[in-house]
Amino acid sequence: MRFRDPRTINLTPLWVLIGVNVLVFIATSISFGSILGVSQHIAAQAGVSSSTIASQPWTIITALFIHDGIYHILFNMLTLYFFGMYVLALVGETRFFLVYFIGGIVGNALFMLLAPSNSLAVGASGAIFALGGVLVVLVPRLKVMIFPLPIPMDLWISILISFLLLTFVADVAWQAHLGGLLTGIAAGYIFKRQAIHRRY
């Protein structure tokens, strides 16, 4: 697949998604007086957990918009911008949103399935890893750099390294990352096959 000219891409959907995440973060931070971590009250009402999903089914979506502190949302939104820009250029707005939200939902579902029942997750990382999964299939050799390593590497390697590193960080919902990544890889193969069929 080929990228469209970046100057012709409508980035409005991406900016809207980033804007909603930032506004929710600001609102929750102002309400509870801290940008360093999400309050237990907000986490309990909007975070996803297998112990509360039956009574709070909305949390499988709302958890995607809640972030646990300034560094959490900063890292996620920067990654969302770069991944999202490429995915929009490759597959368009509709597929971008489908991958993002389905990947986030599947990631949250896998978290509830594999994590201890009293665990709770917040953040857009599963959805963002879904975008990364699409790119792994469609442009695996795209050269990127991951902070703090100033070394260009293939995109698929950078995503694999990021996934493995985050898996070993305490209190990180690697299950959601895995669910999102697998969803994105599956979507990438579907998009690739559809593109091949269109050519013939």
PyMOL commands that place a pseudoatom at each C-alpha (Angstrom):
pseudoatom trace, name=CA, resn=MET, resi=1, chain=A, elem=C, hetatm=0, pos=[0.000, 0.000, 0.000]
pseudoatom trace, name=CA, resn=ARG, resi=2, chain=A, elem=C, hetatm=0, pos=[1.105, 3.572, -0.645]
pseudoatom trace, name=CA, resn=PHE, resi=3, chain=A, elem=C, hetatm=0, pos=[0.765, 6.707, 1.451]
pseudoatom trace, name=CA, resn=ARG, resi=4, chain=A, elem=C, hetatm=0, pos=[-1.277, 9.589, 0.167]
pseudoatom trace, name=CA, resn=ASP, resi=5, chain=A, elem=C, hetatm=0, pos=[0.475, 12.947, 0.085]
pseudoatom trace, name=CA, resn=PRO, resi=6, chain=A, elem=C, hetatm=0, pos=[0.504, 14.069, 3.765]
pseudoatom trace, name=CA, resn=ARG, resi=7, chain=A, elem=C, hetatm=0, pos=[-0.541, 17.566, 2.661]
pseudoatom trace, name=CA, resn=THR, resi=8, chain=A, elem=C, hetatm=0, pos=[-3.827, 16.139, 1.357]
pseudoatom trace, name=CA, resn=ILE, resi=9, chain=A, elem=C, hetatm=0, pos=[-4.718, 14.177, 4.496]
pseudoatom trace, name=CA, resn=ASN, resi=10, chain=A, elem=C, hetatm=0, pos=[-7.544, 15.498, 6.646]
pseudoatom trace, name=CA, resn=LEU, resi=11, chain=A, elem=C, hetatm=0, pos=[-6.138, 15.257, 10.164]
pseudoatom trace, name=CA, resn=THR, resi=12, chain=A, elem=C, hetatm=0, pos=[-9.276, 16.691, 11.767]
pseudoatom trace, name=CA, resn=PRO, resi=13, chain=A, elem=C, hetatm=0, pos=[-10.520, 13.266, 13.027]
pseudoatom trace, name=CA, resn=LEU, resi=14, chain=A, elem=C, hetatm=0, pos=[-7.155, 12.683, 14.682]
pseudoatom trace, name=CA, resn=TRP, resi=15, chain=A, elem=C, hetatm=0, pos=[-7.084, 16.119, 16.295]
pseudoatom trace, name=CA, resn=VAL, resi=16, chain=A, elem=C, hetatm=0, pos=[-10.662, 15.666, 17.526]
pseudoatom trace, name=CA, resn=LEU, resi=17, chain=A, elem=C, hetatm=0, pos=[-9.749, 12.343, 19.144]
pseudoatom trace, name=CA, resn=ILE, resi=18, chain=A, elem=C, hetatm=0, pos=[-6.656, 13.825, 20.778]
pseudoatom trace, name=CA, resn=GLY, resi=19, chain=A, elem=C, hetatm=0, pos=[-8.657, 16.880, 21.853]
pseudoatom trace, name=CA, resn=VAL, resi=20, chain=A, elem=C, hetatm=0, pos=[-11.349, 14.783, 23.539]
pseudoatom trace, name=CA, resn=ASN, resi=21, chain=A, elem=C, hetatm=0, pos=[-8.711, 12.822, 25.454]
pseudoatom trace, name=CA, resn=VAL, resi=22, chain=A, elem=C, hetatm=0, pos=[-6.962, 16.008, 26.574]
pseudoatom trace, name=CA, resn=LEU, resi=23, chain=A, elem=C, hetatm=0, pos=[-10.213, 17.720, 27.581]
pseudoatom trace, name=CA, resn=VAL, resi=24, chain=A, elem=C, hetatm=0, pos=[-11.297, 14.704, 29.639]
pseudoatom trace, name=CA, resn=PHE, resi=25, chain=A, elem=C, hetatm=0, pos=[-7.882, 14.654, 31.298]
pseudoatom trace, name=CA, resn=ILE, resi=26, chain=A, elem=C, hetatm=0, pos=[-8.060, 18.369, 32.109]
pseudoatom trace, name=CA, resn=ALA, resi=27, chain=A, elem=C, hetatm=0, pos=[-11.623, 18.050, 33.421]
pseudoatom trace, name=CA, resn=THR, resi=28, chain=A, elem=C, hetatm=0, pos=[-10.777, 15.148, 35.715]
pseudoatom trace, name=CA, resn=SER, resi=29, chain=A, elem=C, hetatm=0, pos=[-7.572, 16.842, 36.876]
pseudoatom trace, name=CA, resn=ILE, resi=30, chain=A, elem=C, hetatm=0, pos=[-9.373, 20.109, 37.721]
pseudoatom trace, name=CA, resn=SER, resi=31, chain=A, elem=C, hetatm=0, pos=[-12.173, 18.259, 39.476]
pseudoatom trace, name=CA, resn=PHE, resi=32, chain=A, elem=C, hetatm=0, pos=[-9.787, 16.410, 41.760]
pseudoatom trace, name=CA, resn=GLY, resi=33, chain=A, elem=C, hetatm=0, pos=[-6.898, 18.852, 41.921]
pseudoatom trace, name=CA, resn=SER, resi=34, chain=A, elem=C, hetatm=0, pos=[-4.079, 16.744, 40.517]
pseudoatom trace, name=CA, resn=ILE, resi=35, chain=A, elem=C, hetatm=0, pos=[-2.462, 16.072, 37.144]
pseudoatom trace, name=CA, resn=LEU, resi=36, chain=A, elem=C, hetatm=0, pos=[-0.152, 13.451, 38.602]
pseudoatom trace, name=CA, resn=GLY, resi=37, chain=A, elem=C, hetatm=0, pos=[-2.618, 10.598, 38.805]
pseudoatom trace, name=CA, resn=VAL, resi=38, chain=A, elem=C, hetatm=0, pos=[-6.252, 9.710, 38.255]
pseudoatom trace, name=CA, resn=SER, resi=39, chain=A, elem=C, hetatm=0, pos=[-8.379, 9.785, 41.402]
pseudoatom trace, name=CA, resn=GLN, resi=40, chain=A, elem=C, hetatm=0, pos=[-9.700, 6.542, 42.830]
pseudoatom trace, name=CA, resn=HIS, resi=41, chain=A, elem=C, hetatm=0, pos=[-13.249, 7.846, 42.402]
pseudoatom trace, name=CA, resn=ILE, resi=42, chain=A, elem=C, hetatm=0, pos=[-12.837, 8.520, 38.674]
pseudoatom trace, name=CA, resn=ALA, resi=43, chain=A, elem=C, hetatm=0, pos=[-10.993, 5.246, 38.150]
pseudoatom trace, name=CA, resn=ALA, resi=44, chain=A, elem=C, hetatm=0, pos=[-13.752, 3.306, 39.890]
pseudoatom trace, name=CA, resn=GLN, resi=45, chain=A, elem=C, hetatm=0, pos=[-16.489, 4.967, 37.817]
pseudoatom trace, name=CA, resn=ALA, resi=46, chain=A, elem=C, hetatm=0, pos=[-14.776, 5.027, 34.404]
pseudoatom trace, name=CA, resn=GLY, resi=47, chain=A, elem=C, hetatm=0, pos=[-12.009, 2.415, 34.513]
pseudoatom trace, name=CA, resn=VAL, resi=48, chain=A, elem=C, hetatm=0, pos=[-12.595, -1.110, 33.243]
pseudoatom trace, name=CA, resn=SER, resi=49, chain=A, elem=C, hetatm=0, pos=[-12.536, -4.139, 35.553]
pseudoatom trace, name=CA, resn=SER, resi=50, chain=A, elem=C, hetatm=0, pos=[-13.998, -7.632, 35.364]
pseudoatom trace, name=CA, resn=SER, resi=51, chain=A, elem=C, hetatm=0, pos=[-15.416, -7.154, 38.859]
pseudoatom trace, name=CA, resn=THR, resi=52, chain=A, elem=C, hetatm=0, pos=[-17.546, -4.145, 37.844]
pseudoatom trace, name=CA, resn=ILE, resi=53, chain=A, elem=C, hetatm=0, pos=[-18.251, -4.569, 34.116]
pseudoatom trace, name=CA, resn=ALA, resi=54, chain=A, elem=C, hetatm=0, pos=[-21.670, -6.180, 34.709]
pseudoatom trace, name=CA, resn=SER, resi=55, chain=A, elem=C, hetatm=0, pos=[-22.913, -3.169, 36.676]
pseudoatom trace, name=CA, resn=GLN, resi=56, chain=A, elem=C, hetatm=0, pos=[-20.900, -0.570, 34.731]
pseudoatom trace, name=CA, resn=PRO, resi=57, chain=A, elem=C, hetatm=0, pos=[-20.817, -1.780, 31.101]
pseudoatom trace, name=CA, resn=TRP, resi=58, chain=A, elem=C, hetatm=0, pos=[-19.976, 1.722, 29.831]
pseudoatom trace, name=CA, resn=THR, resi=59, chain=A, elem=C, hetatm=0, pos=[-16.489, 1.428, 31.301]
pseudoatom trace, name=CA, resn=ILE, resi=60, chain=A, elem=C, hetatm=0, pos=[-15.281, -0.700, 28.376]
pseudoatom trace, name=CA, resn=ILE, resi=61, chain=A, elem=C, hetatm=0, pos=[-15.468, 2.576, 26.380]
pseudoatom trace, name=CA, resn=THR, resi=62, chain=A, elem=C, hetatm=0, pos=[-14.937, 5.285, 29.019]
pseudoatom trace, name=CA, resn=ALA, resi=63, chain=A, elem=C, hetatm=0, pos=[-11.689, 3.665, 30.170]
pseudoatom trace, name=CA, resn=LEU, resi=64, chain=A, elem=C, hetatm=0, pos=[-10.197, 4.617, 26.785]
pseudoatom trace, name=CA, resn=PHE, resi=65, chain=A, elem=C, hetatm=0, pos=[-10.500, 8.318, 27.652]
pseudoatom trace, name=CA, resn=ILE, resi=66, chain=A, elem=C, hetatm=0, pos=[-9.154, 8.290, 31.233]
pseudoatom trace, name=CA, resn=HIS, resi=67, chain=A, elem=C, hetatm=0, pos=[-5.422, 8.671, 31.857]
pseudoatom trace, name=CA, resn=ASP, resi=68, chain=A, elem=C, hetatm=0, pos=[-3.399, 8.193, 35.006]
pseudoatom trace, name=CA, resn=GLY, resi=69, chain=A, elem=C, hetatm=0, pos=[-1.337, 11.366, 35.111]
pseudoatom trace, name=CA, resn=ILE, resi=70, chain=A, elem=C, hetatm=0, pos=[0.413, 13.830, 32.823]
pseudoatom trace, name=CA, resn=TYR, resi=71, chain=A, elem=C, hetatm=0, pos=[3.107, 11.431, 31.600]
pseudoatom trace, name=CA, resn=HIS, resi=72, chain=A, elem=C, hetatm=0, pos=[0.536, 8.764, 30.755]
pseudoatom trace, name=CA, resn=ILE, resi=73, chain=A, elem=C, hetatm=0, pos=[-1.538, 11.037, 28.533]
pseudoatom trace, name=CA, resn=LEU, resi=74, chain=A, elem=C, hetatm=0, pos=[1.494, 12.814, 27.043]
pseudoatom trace, name=CA, resn=PHE, resi=75, chain=A, elem=C, hetatm=0, pos=[3.098, 9.568, 25.885]
pseudoatom trace, name=CA, resn=ASN, resi=76, chain=A, elem=C, hetatm=0, pos=[-0.210, 8.169, 24.622]
pseudoatom trace, name=CA, resn=MET, resi=77, chain=A, elem=C, hetatm=0, pos=[-1.204, 11.285, 22.693]
pseudoatom trace, name=CA, resn=LEU, resi=78, chain=A, elem=C, hetatm=0, pos=[2.202, 11.666, 21.036]
pseudoatom trace, name=CA, resn=THR, resi=79, chain=A, elem=C, hetatm=0, pos=[2.078, 8.038, 19.937]
pseudoatom trace, name=CA, resn=LEU, resi=80, chain=A, elem=C, hetatm=0, pos=[-1.540, 8.419, 18.814]
pseudoatom trace, name=CA, resn=TYR, resi=81, chain=A, elem=C, hetatm=0, pos=[-0.575, 11.391, 16.655]
pseudoatom trace, name=CA, resn=PHE, resi=82, chain=A, elem=C, hetatm=0, pos=[2.266, 9.633, 14.833]
pseudoatom trace, name=CA, resn=PHE, resi=83, chain=A, elem=C, hetatm=0, pos=[0.528, 6.269, 14.430]
pseudoatom trace, name=CA, resn=GLY, resi=84, chain=A, elem=C, hetatm=0, pos=[-2.789, 7.928, 13.599]
pseudoatom trace, name=CA, resn=MET, resi=85, chain=A, elem=C, hetatm=0, pos=[-1.295, 10.163, 10.923]
pseudoatom trace, name=CA, resn=TYR, resi=86, chain=A, elem=C, hetatm=0, pos=[0.128, 7.139, 9.073]
pseudoatom trace, name=CA, resn=VAL, resi=87, chain=A, elem=C, hetatm=0, pos=[-3.016, 5.031, 9.474]
pseudoatom trace, name=CA, resn=LEU, resi=88, chain=A, elem=C, hetatm=0, pos=[-5.191, 7.859, 8.162]
pseudoatom trace, name=CA, resn=ALA, resi=89, chain=A, elem=C, hetatm=0, pos=[-2.882, 8.203, 5.160]
pseudoatom trace, name=CA, resn=LEU, resi=90, chain=A, elem=C, hetatm=0, pos=[-3.128, 4.490, 4.421]
pseudoatom trace, name=CA, resn=VAL, resi=91, chain=A, elem=C, hetatm=0, pos=[-6.733, 3.484, 5.107]
pseudoatom trace, name=CA, resn=GLY, resi=92, chain=A, elem=C, hetatm=0, pos=[-8.816, 6.624, 5.613]
pseudoatom trace, name=CA, resn=GLU, resi=93, chain=A, elem=C, hetatm=0, pos=[-10.993, 8.019, 8.390]
pseudoatom trace, name=CA, resn=THR, resi=94, chain=A, elem=C, hetatm=0, pos=[-13.642, 5.295, 8.724]
pseudoatom trace, name=CA, resn=ARG, resi=95, chain=A, elem=C, hetatm=0, pos=[-11.146, 2.452, 9.049]
pseudoatom trace, name=CA, resn=PHE, resi=96, chain=A, elem=C, hetatm=0, pos=[-8.999, 4.565, 11.362]
pseudoatom trace, name=CA, resn=PHE, resi=97, chain=A, elem=C, hetatm=0, pos=[-11.866, 4.955, 13.821]
pseudoatom trace, name=CA, resn=LEU, resi=98, chain=A, elem=C, hetatm=0, pos=[-12.944, 1.306, 13.459]
pseudoatom trace, name=CA, resn=VAL, resi=99, chain=A, elem=C, hetatm=0, pos=[-9.451, 0.055, 14.257]
pseudoatom trace, name=CA, resn=TYR, resi=100, chain=A, elem=C, hetatm=0, pos=[-9.040, 2.480, 17.143]
pseudoatom trace, name=CA, resn=PHE, resi=101, chain=A, elem=C, hetatm=0, pos=[-12.276, 1.715, 18.960]
pseudoatom trace, name=CA, resn=ILE, resi=102, chain=A, elem=C, hetatm=0, pos=[-12.518, -2.001, 18.171]
pseudoatom trace, name=CA, resn=GLY, resi=103, chain=A, elem=C, hetatm=0, pos=[-8.877, -2.401, 19.177]
pseudoatom trace, name=CA, resn=GLY, resi=104, chain=A, elem=C, hetatm=0, pos=[-9.510, -0.518, 22.413]
pseudoatom trace, name=CA, resn=ILE, resi=105, chain=A, elem=C, hetatm=0, pos=[-12.591, -2.586, 23.233]
pseudoatom trace, name=CA, resn=VAL, resi=106, chain=A, elem=C, hetatm=0, pos=[-10.861, -5.888, 22.446]
pseudoatom trace, name=CA, resn=GLY, resi=107, chain=A, elem=C, hetatm=0, pos=[-7.876, -4.768, 24.506]
pseudoatom trace, name=CA, resn=ASN, resi=108, chain=A, elem=C, hetatm=0, pos=[-10.104, -3.989, 27.477]
pseudoatom trace, name=CA, resn=ALA, resi=109, chain=A, elem=C, hetatm=0, pos=[-11.916, -7.304, 27.055]
pseudoatom trace, name=CA, resn=LEU, resi=110, chain=A, elem=C, hetatm=0, pos=[-8.621, -9.220, 27.058]
pseudoatom trace, name=CA, resn=PHE, resi=111, chain=A, elem=C, hetatm=0, pos=[-7.515, -7.279, 30.125]
pseudoatom trace, name=CA, resn=MET, resi=112, chain=A, elem=C, hetatm=0, pos=[-10.659, -8.362, 31.983]
pseudoatom trace, name=CA, resn=LEU, resi=113, chain=A, elem=C, hetatm=0, pos=[-10.145, -11.937, 30.836]
pseudoatom trace, name=CA, resn=LEU, resi=114, chain=A, elem=C, hetatm=0, pos=[-6.472, -12.269, 31.812]
pseudoatom trace, name=CA, resn=ALA, resi=115, chain=A, elem=C, hetatm=0, pos=[-5.917, -9.809, 34.673]
pseudoatom trace, name=CA, resn=PRO, resi=116, chain=A, elem=C, hetatm=0, pos=[-6.839, -10.541, 38.314]
pseudoatom trace, name=CA, resn=SER, resi=117, chain=A, elem=C, hetatm=0, pos=[-10.522, -9.830, 38.972]
pseudoatom trace, name=CA, resn=ASN, resi=118, chain=A, elem=C, hetatm=0, pos=[-9.813, -6.857, 41.236]
pseudoatom trace, name=CA, resn=SER, resi=119, chain=A, elem=C, hetatm=0, pos=[-7.557, -5.156, 38.658]
pseudoatom trace, name=CA, resn=LEU, resi=120, chain=A, elem=C, hetatm=0, pos=[-8.641, -1.949, 36.959]
pseudoatom trace, name=CA, resn=ALA, resi=121, chain=A, elem=C, hetatm=0, pos=[-7.364, -0.374, 33.723]
pseudoatom trace, name=CA, resn=VAL, resi=122, chain=A, elem=C, hetatm=0, pos=[-7.537, 3.129, 32.232]
pseudoatom trace, name=CA, resn=GLY, resi=123, chain=A, elem=C, hetatm=0, pos=[-5.976, 4.640, 29.132]
pseudoatom trace, name=CA, resn=ALA, resi=124, chain=A, elem=C, hetatm=0, pos=[-5.977, 4.546, 25.335]
pseudoatom trace, name=CA, resn=SER, resi=125, chain=A, elem=C, hetatm=0, pos=[-2.927, 2.313, 24.986]
pseudoatom trace, name=CA, resn=GLY, resi=126, chain=A, elem=C, hetatm=0, pos=[-4.832, -0.729, 23.714]
pseudoatom trace, name=CA, resn=ALA, resi=127, chain=A, elem=C, hetatm=0, pos=[-6.474, 1.360, 20.987]
pseudoatom trace, name=CA, resn=ILE, resi=128, chain=A, elem=C, hetatm=0, pos=[-3.126, 2.939, 20.073]
pseudoatom trace, name=CA, resn=PHE, resi=129, chain=A, elem=C, hetatm=0, pos=[-1.425, -0.456, 19.869]
pseudoatom trace, name=CA, resn=ALA, resi=130, chain=A, elem=C, hetatm=0, pos=[-4.207, -1.450, 17.447]
pseudoatom trace, name=CA, resn=LEU, resi=131, chain=A, elem=C, hetatm=0, pos=[-3.105, 1.380, 15.139]
pseudoatom trace, name=CA, resn=GLY, resi=132, chain=A, elem=C, hetatm=0, pos=[0.455, 0.153, 15.534]
pseudoatom trace, name=CA, resn=GLY, resi=133, chain=A, elem=C, hetatm=0, pos=[-0.646, -3.359, 14.591]
pseudoatom trace, name=CA, resn=VAL, resi=134, chain=A, elem=C, hetatm=0, pos=[-2.107, -2.080, 11.314]
pseudoatom trace, name=CA, resn=LEU, resi=135, chain=A, elem=C, hetatm=0, pos=[1.188, -0.377, 10.513]
pseudoatom trace, name=CA, resn=VAL, resi=136, chain=A, elem=C, hetatm=0, pos=[3.178, -3.522, 11.363]
pseudoatom trace, name=CA, resn=VAL, resi=137, chain=A, elem=C, hetatm=0, pos=[1.361, -5.296, 8.533]
pseudoatom trace, name=CA, resn=LEU, resi=138, chain=A, elem=C, hetatm=0, pos=[1.064, -2.488, 5.978]
pseudoatom trace, name=CA, resn=VAL, resi=139, chain=A, elem=C, hetatm=0, pos=[4.425, -0.704, 6.364]
pseudoatom trace, name=CA, resn=PRO, resi=140, chain=A, elem=C, hetatm=0, pos=[6.657, -2.946, 8.515]
pseudoatom trace, name=CA, resn=ARG, resi=141, chain=A, elem=C, hetatm=0, pos=[9.883, -1.485, 7.087]
pseudoatom trace, name=CA, resn=LEU, resi=142, chain=A, elem=C, hetatm=0, pos=[8.975, 2.139, 7.729]
pseudoatom trace, name=CA, resn=LYS, resi=143, chain=A, elem=C, hetatm=0, pos=[11.947, 3.713, 9.520]
pseudoatom trace, name=CA, resn=VAL, resi=144, chain=A, elem=C, hetatm=0, pos=[11.165, 5.231, 12.924]
pseudoatom trace, name=CA, resn=MET, resi=145, chain=A, elem=C, hetatm=0, pos=[12.957, 6.092, 16.148]
pseudoatom trace, name=CA, resn=ILE, resi=146, chain=A, elem=C, hetatm=0, pos=[11.774, 5.397, 19.684]
pseudoatom trace, name=CA, resn=PHE, resi=147, chain=A, elem=C, hetatm=0, pos=[12.757, 7.637, 22.588]
pseudoatom trace, name=CA, resn=PRO, resi=148, chain=A, elem=C, hetatm=0, pos=[15.441, 7.702, 23.937]
pseudoatom trace, name=CA, resn=LEU, resi=149, chain=A, elem=C, hetatm=0, pos=[17.256, 5.701, 21.230]
pseudoatom trace, name=CA, resn=PRO, resi=150, chain=A, elem=C, hetatm=0, pos=[18.396, 7.974, 18.341]
pseudoatom trace, name=CA, resn=ILE, resi=151, chain=A, elem=C, hetatm=0, pos=[18.679, 4.973, 16.019]
pseudoatom trace, name=CA, resn=PRO, resi=152, chain=A, elem=C, hetatm=0, pos=[16.392, 4.492, 12.994]
pseudoatom trace, name=CA, resn=MET, resi=153, chain=A, elem=C, hetatm=0, pos=[14.792, 1.050, 13.024]
pseudoatom trace, name=CA, resn=ASP, resi=154, chain=A, elem=C, hetatm=0, pos=[12.016, -0.809, 11.243]
pseudoatom trace, name=CA, resn=LEU, resi=155, chain=A, elem=C, hetatm=0, pos=[8.591, 0.072, 12.614]
pseudoatom trace, name=CA, resn=TRP, resi=156, chain=A, elem=C, hetatm=0, pos=[7.723, -3.551, 13.424]
pseudoatom trace, name=CA, resn=ILE, resi=157, chain=A, elem=C, hetatm=0, pos=[10.869, -3.831, 15.562]
pseudoatom trace, name=CA, resn=SER, resi=158, chain=A, elem=C, hetatm=0, pos=[10.113, -0.600, 17.433]
pseudoatom trace, name=CA, resn=ILE, resi=159, chain=A, elem=C, hetatm=0, pos=[6.563, -1.732, 18.235]
pseudoatom trace, name=CA, resn=LEU, resi=160, chain=A, elem=C, hetatm=0, pos=[7.788, -5.136, 19.396]
pseudoatom trace, name=CA, resn=ILE, resi=161, chain=A, elem=C, hetatm=0, pos=[10.406, -3.498, 21.641]
pseudoatom trace, name=CA, resn=SER, resi=162, chain=A, elem=C, hetatm=0, pos=[7.831, -1.062, 23.034]
pseudoatom trace, name=CA, resn=PHE, resi=163, chain=A, elem=C, hetatm=0, pos=[5.397, -3.879, 23.775]
pseudoatom trace, name=CA, resn=LEU, resi=164, chain=A, elem=C, hetatm=0, pos=[8.019, -6.028, 25.506]
pseudoatom trace, name=CA, resn=LEU, resi=165, chain=A, elem=C, hetatm=0, pos=[9.409, -3.137, 27.556]
pseudoatom trace, name=CA, resn=LEU, resi=166, chain=A, elem=C, hetatm=0, pos=[5.955, -2.043, 28.727]
pseudoatom trace, name=CA, resn=THR, resi=167, chain=A, elem=C, hetatm=0, pos=[5.049, -5.643, 29.588]
pseudoatom trace, name=CA, resn=PHE, resi=168, chain=A, elem=C, hetatm=0, pos=[7.666, -5.641, 32.325]
pseudoatom trace, name=CA, resn=VAL, resi=169, chain=A, elem=C, hetatm=0, pos=[6.700, -2.266, 33.811]
pseudoatom trace, name=CA, resn=ALA, resi=170, chain=A, elem=C, hetatm=0, pos=[4.720, -2.520, 37.038]
pseudoatom trace, name=CA, resn=ASP, resi=171, chain=A, elem=C, hetatm=0, pos=[1.023, -1.601, 36.914]
pseudoatom trace, name=CA, resn=VAL, resi=172, chain=A, elem=C, hetatm=0, pos=[0.876, -1.578, 33.102]
pseudoatom trace, name=CA, resn=ALA, resi=173, chain=A, elem=C, hetatm=0, pos=[-2.095, -3.353, 31.494]
pseudoatom trace, name=CA, resn=TRP, resi=174, chain=A, elem=C, hetatm=0, pos=[-0.084, -5.412, 29.007]
pseudoatom trace, name=CA, resn=GLN, resi=175, chain=A, elem=C, hetatm=0, pos=[-3.181, -7.522, 28.359]
pseudoatom trace, name=CA, resn=ALA, resi=176, chain=A, elem=C, hetatm=0, pos=[-4.920, -4.501, 26.812]
pseudoatom trace, name=CA, resn=HIS, resi=177, chain=A, elem=C, hetatm=0, pos=[-1.815, -3.756, 24.738]
pseudoatom trace, name=CA, resn=LEU, resi=178, chain=A, elem=C, hetatm=0, pos=[-1.773, -7.335, 23.469]
pseudoatom trace, name=CA, resn=GLY, resi=179, chain=A, elem=C, hetatm=0, pos=[-5.478, -7.311, 22.602]
pseudoatom trace, name=CA, resn=GLY, resi=180, chain=A, elem=C, hetatm=0, pos=[-5.134, -4.046, 20.709]
pseudoatom trace, name=CA, resn=LEU, resi=181, chain=A, elem=C, hetatm=0, pos=[-2.003, -5.169, 18.875]
pseudoatom trace, name=CA, resn=LEU, resi=182, chain=A, elem=C, hetatm=0, pos=[-3.555, -8.467, 17.737]
pseudoatom trace, name=CA, resn=THR, resi=183, chain=A, elem=C, hetatm=0, pos=[-6.692, -6.638, 16.588]
pseudoatom trace, name=CA, resn=GLY, resi=184, chain=A, elem=C, hetatm=0, pos=[-4.610, -4.185, 14.580]
pseudoatom trace, name=CA, resn=ILE, resi=185, chain=A, elem=C, hetatm=0, pos=[-2.561, -6.962, 12.967]
pseudoatom trace, name=CA, resn=ALA, resi=186, chain=A, elem=C, hetatm=0, pos=[-5.741, -8.794, 11.951]
pseudoatom trace, name=CA, resn=ALA, resi=187, chain=A, elem=C, hetatm=0, pos=[-7.218, -5.563, 10.539]
pseudoatom trace, name=CA, resn=GLY, resi=188, chain=A, elem=C, hetatm=0, pos=[-4.005, -4.866, 8.660]
pseudoatom trace, name=CA, resn=TYR, resi=189, chain=A, elem=C, hetatm=0, pos=[-4.166, -8.227, 6.911]
pseudoatom trace, name=CA, resn=ILE, resi=190, chain=A, elem=C, hetatm=0, pos=[-7.819, -7.624, 5.990]
pseudoatom trace, name=CA, resn=PHE, resi=191, chain=A, elem=C, hetatm=0, pos=[-6.992, -4.192, 4.535]
pseudoatom trace, name=CA, resn=LYS, resi=192, chain=A, elem=C, hetatm=0, pos=[-4.016, -5.629, 2.654]
pseudoatom trace, name=CA, resn=ARG, resi=193, chain=A, elem=C, hetatm=0, pos=[-6.099, -8.395, 1.080]
pseudoatom trace, name=CA, resn=GLN, resi=194, chain=A, elem=C, hetatm=0, pos=[-8.805, -5.930, 0.108]
pseudoatom trace, name=CA, resn=ALA, resi=195, chain=A, elem=C, hetatm=0, pos=[-6.218, -3.691, -1.554]
pseudoatom trace, name=CA, resn=ILE, resi=196, chain=A, elem=C, hetatm=0, pos=[-4.848, -6.658, -3.527]
pseudoatom trace, name=CA, resn=HIS, resi=197, chain=A, elem=C, hetatm=0, pos=[-8.340, -7.657, -4.692]
pseudoatom trace, name=CA, resn=ARG, resi=198, chain=A, elem=C, hetatm=0, pos=[-9.061, -4.085, -5.805]
pseudoatom trace, name=CA, resn=ARG, resi=199, chain=A, elem=C, hetatm=0, pos=[-5.938, -4.105, -7.971]
pseudoatom trace, name=CA, resn=TYR, resi=200, chain=A, elem=C, hetatm=0, pos=[-7.158, -7.231, -9.749]
for i in range(1, 200): cmd.bond("trace and resi %d" % i, "trace and resi %d" % (i + 1))
show_as sticks, trace
zoom trace
